[in-house]
Amino acid sequence: MGCMGAMGAMGALVLQIFSKKVPGVRSGHMVSHRLRDTFAVDLLQKGVPMEEVSKLLWHESIKTTEKHYAKWVKGRQDRLDSLVMGTWAAPSKAKRLAKR
């Protein structure tokens, strides 16, 4: 059985469990795919390395994982937040330097 077959079986099992536990969960590809996305994003936001998440998602290449989930990597988001905050602080610093 290939990776996709195994993931299909796992997705069906997860969907079966959730449909019994969570009212309103419908069967279908989009629901199971949304659960998969939520799983990946949650792991990445908690600091699990991209390489490990890629393996758990059964991606053949980490490039696939990066393409879809790079924005959710906690370290990258922290650096981005820092850059944005630094950019907002920069005009004040520039004004102080210009007054000298």
CYANA upper distance limits for C-alpha pairs under 8 A (distance plus 0.5 A):
  1 MET  CA      5 GLY  CA      6.38
  1 MET  CA      6 ALA  CA      7.14
  2 GLY  CA      6 ALA  CA      6.94
  3 CYS  CA      7 MET  CA      6.63
  3 CYS  CA     58 TRP  CA      6.99
  4 MET  CA      8 GLY  CA      6.47
  5 GLY  CA      9 ALA  CA      6.83
  6 ALA  CA     10 MET  CA      6.68
  7 MET  CA     11 GLY  CA      6.33
  7 MET  CA     58 TRP  CA      8.22
  8 GLY  CA     12 ALA  CA      6.61
  9 ALA  CA     13 LEU  CA      6.75
 10 MET  CA     14 VAL  CA      6.67
 11 GLY  CA     15 LEU  CA      6.54
 11 GLY  CA     32 SER  CA      6.37
 12 ALA  CA     16 GLN  CA      6.55
 12 ALA  CA     32 SER  CA      8.06
 13 LEU  CA     17 ILE  CA      6.75
 14 VAL  CA     18 PHE  CA      6.63
 14 VAL  CA     32 SER  CA      8.02
 15 LEU  CA     19 SER  CA      6.38
 15 LEU  CA     27 SER  CA      7.29
 15 LEU  CA     31 VAL  CA      8.20
 15 LEU  CA     32 SER  CA      6.59
 16 GLN  CA     20 LYS  CA      6.97
 17 ILE  CA     21 LYS  CA      6.87
 18 PHE  CA     22 VAL  CA      5.96
 18 PHE  CA     25 VAL  CA      7.44
 19 SER  CA     23 PRO  CA      7.14
 19 SER  CA     24 GLY  CA      7.86
 19 SER  CA     25 VAL  CA      5.62
 19 SER  CA     26 ARG  CA      7.29
 19 SER  CA     27 SER  CA      8.20
 25 VAL  CA     31 VAL  CA      8.02
 26 ARG  CA     31 VAL  CA      7.38
 27 SER  CA     31 VAL  CA      7.06
 27 SER  CA     32 SER  CA      8.19
 28 GLY  CA     32 SER  CA      7.15
 29 HIS  CA     33 HIS  CA      6.41
 30 MET  CA     34 ARG  CA      6.42
 31 VAL  CA     35 LEU  CA      6.83
 32 SER  CA     36 ARG  CA      6.76
 33 HIS  CA     37 ASP  CA      6.69
 34 ARG  CA     38 THR  CA      6.61
 35 LEU  CA     39 PHE  CA      6.63
 36 ARG  CA     40 ALA  CA      6.81
 36 ARG  CA     57 LEU  CA      8.42
 37 ASP  CA     41 VAL  CA      6.59
 38 THR  CA     42 ASP  CA      6.46
 39 PHE  CA     43 LEU  CA      6.83
 40 ALA  CA     44 LEU  CA      6.76
 40 ALA  CA     53 VAL  CA      6.88
 40 ALA  CA     57 LEU  CA      8.18
 40 ALA  CA     69 TYR  CA      8.20
 41 VAL  CA     45 GLN  CA      6.54
 41 VAL  CA     69 TYR  CA      7.53
 41 VAL  CA     72 TRP  CA      6.53
 42 ASP  CA     46 LYS  CA      6.76
 43 LEU  CA     47 GLY  CA      7.03
 43 LEU  CA     48 VAL  CA      5.90
 43 LEU  CA     53 VAL  CA      7.62
 44 LEU  CA     48 VAL  CA      5.62
 44 LEU  CA     49 PRO  CA      7.24
 44 LEU  CA     50 MET  CA      7.35
 44 LEU  CA     53 VAL  CA      7.85
 44 LEU  CA     72 TRP  CA      6.47
 44 LEU  CA     73 VAL  CA      5.52
 44 LEU  CA     74 LYS  CA      6.77
 45 GLN  CA     72 TRP  CA      6.54
 45 GLN  CA     73 VAL  CA      6.33
 45 GLN  CA     74 LYS  CA      5.40
 46 LYS  CA     74 LYS  CA      7.42
 47 GLY  CA     73 VAL  CA      7.53
 47 GLY  CA     74 LYS  CA      6.29
 47 GLY  CA     75 GLY  CA      7.96
 48 VAL  CA     52 GLU  CA      7.29
 48 VAL  CA     53 VAL  CA      7.41
 49 PRO  CA     53 VAL  CA      7.02
 50 MET  CA     54 SER  CA      6.53
 50 MET  CA     62 ILE  CA      8.16
 50 MET  CA     65 THR  CA      7.87
 50 MET  CA     66 GLU  CA      7.96
 50 MET  CA     73 VAL  CA      7.85
 51 GLU  CA     55 LYS  CA      6.93
 51 GLU  CA     62 ILE  CA      6.99
 52 GLU  CA     56 LEU  CA      6.81
 53 VAL  CA     57 LEU  CA      6.68
 53 VAL  CA     65 THR  CA      8.27
 54 SER  CA     58 TRP  CA      6.74
 54 SER  CA     59 HIS  CA      6.01
 54 SER  CA     61 SER  CA      8.08
 54 SER  CA     62 ILE  CA      6.25
 54 SER  CA     65 THR  CA      6.08
 55 LYS  CA     59 HIS  CA      6.70
 59 HIS  CA     64 THR  CA      7.06
 59 HIS  CA     65 THR  CA      7.32
 60 GLU  CA     64 THR  CA      8.23
 61 SER  CA     65 THR  CA      7.82
 62 ILE  CA     66 GLU  CA      6.66
 63 LYS  CA     67 LYS  CA      6.48
 64 THR  CA     68 HIS  CA      7.05
 65 THR  CA     69 TYR  CA      6.23
 65 THR  CA     70 ALA  CA      7.81
 66 GLU  CA     70 ALA  CA      5.16
 69 TYR  CA     73 VAL  CA      7.70
 70 ALA  CA     76 ARG  CA      8.38
 71 LYS  CA     76 ARG  CA      7.61
 71 LYS  CA     77 GLN  CA      7.31
 72 TRP  CA     76 ARG  CA      8.12
 72 TRP  CA     77 GLN  CA      7.30
 73 VAL  CA     77 GLN  CA      6.70
 74 LYS  CA     78 ASP  CA      6.57
 75 GLY  CA     79 ARG  CA      6.74
 76 ARG  CA     80 LEU  CA      6.62
 77 GLN  CA     81 ASP  CA      6.55
 78 ASP  CA     82 SER  CA      6.69
 79 ARG  CA     83 LEU  CA      6.68
 80 LEU  CA     84 VAL  CA      6.68
 81 ASP  CA     85 MET  CA      6.61
 82 SER  CA     86 GLY  CA      6.49
 83 LEU  CA     87 THR  CA      6.58
 84 VAL  CA     88 TRP  CA      6.83
 85 MET  CA     89 ALA  CA      6.73
 86 GLY  CA     90 ALA  CA      6.48
 87 THR  CA     91 PRO  CA      7.97
 89 ALA  CA     93 LYS  CA      7.15
 90 ALA  CA     94 ALA  CA      6.51
 91 PRO  CA     95 LYS  CA      6.61
 92 SER  CA     96 ARG  CA      6.83
 93 LYS  CA     97 LEU  CA      6.74
 94 ALA  CA     98 ALA  CA      6.58
 95 LYS  CA     99 LYS  CA      6.80
 96 ARG  CA    100 ARG  CA      7.38
